[in-house]
């Protein structure tokens, strides 16, 4: 979802901040990123993550990605409507 909202494939975010956003411990983020990197979907660097295979990430996310995006679009579209 972050990739949808940034220009390019580089997302500037630390693993500490990702763990905070997700409500998980940092070692879990590290393990997940390591798995995604081994699969060729991302490349992690200090303070950033580069998306290298978006289609692979979408396959990995399965139906979970589309549901969240649809709700996000519904909420944002609702706020974008002009007030009378």
C-alpha positions as CSV (number, residue, x, y, z in Angstrom):
1,X,0.0,0.0,0.0
2,X,2.9,2.3,0.7
3,X,4.2,1.6,-2.8
4,X,0.9,2.9,-4.2
5,X,1.5,6.2,-2.6
6,X,5.1,7.0,-3.4
7,X,6.8,7.9,-6.7
8,X,9.1,5.1,-7.8
9,X,10.0,1.8,-6.2
10,X,12.0,3.1,-3.2
11,X,10.1,3.4,0.1
12,X,12.0,5.3,2.8
13,X,11.0,3.6,6.0
14,X,13.0,1.9,8.8
15,X,12.3,-1.6,10.1
16,X,11.6,-0.1,13.5
17,X,8.9,2.1,12.1
18,X,7.4,-0.8,10.1
19,X,7.2,-2.8,13.3
20,X,5.4,0.1,15.0
21,X,2.9,0.5,12.1
22,X,2.2,-3.2,12.1
23,X,2.1,-3.7,15.8
24,X,4.7,-6.5,15.7
25,X,8.2,-6.9,17.1
26,X,11.1,-5.8,14.9
27,X,12.6,-9.3,14.5
28,X,9.3,-10.3,12.8
29,X,9.7,-7.5,10.3
30,X,13.3,-8.5,9.7
31,X,12.4,-12.1,9.0
32,X,9.5,-11.1,6.7
33,X,11.7,-8.7,4.7
34,X,14.5,-11.4,4.5
35,X,11.9,-13.9,3.1
36,X,10.7,-11.3,0.6
37,X,14.2,-10.4,-0.4
38,X,15.1,-14.1,-0.9
39,X,12.1,-14.4,-3.2
40,X,13.3,-11.5,-5.2
41,X,10.3,-9.2,-4.3
42,X,12.2,-6.5,-2.4
43,X,15.7,-5.3,-1.7
44,X,16.2,-3.9,1.8
45,X,18.7,-1.3,2.7
46,X,19.3,0.7,5.9
47,X,16.3,3.0,6.2
48,X,14.5,1.9,3.0
49,X,12.9,-0.9,1.0
50,X,13.0,-1.1,-2.8
51,X,10.2,-3.0,-4.5
52,X,11.7,-5.2,-7.2
53,X,8.8,-7.5,-8.1
54,X,5.4,-5.9,-7.4
55,X,3.5,-8.7,-9.1
56,X,5.2,-11.2,-6.8
57,X,4.2,-9.1,-3.8
58,X,0.6,-9.0,-5.0
59,X,0.6,-12.7,-5.4
60,X,2.0,-13.2,-1.9
61,X,-0.6,-10.8,-0.4
62,X,-3.5,-12.7,-2.1
63,X,-7.0,-11.3,-1.5
64,X,-5.8,-9.3,1.5
65,X,-4.4,-6.5,-0.6
66,X,-7.5,-5.7,-2.6
67,X,-9.9,-5.6,0.3
68,X,-7.8,-3.0,2.2
69,X,-7.4,-0.9,-1.0
70,X,-11.1,-0.9,-1.8
71,X,-11.9,0.3,1.8
72,X,-9.2,2.9,1.5
73,X,-10.6,4.2,-1.8
74,X,-14.2,4.2,-0.3
75,X,-13.1,6.3,2.7
76,X,-11.0,8.7,0.7
77,X,-13.7,9.2,-2.0
78,X,-16.2,9.8,0.8
79,X,-14.0,12.6,2.2
80,X,-13.3,14.1,-1.2
81,X,-17.0,14.9,-1.8
82,X,-17.7,18.7,-1.6
83,X,-19.6,19.8,1.5
84,X,-22.8,21.8,1.0
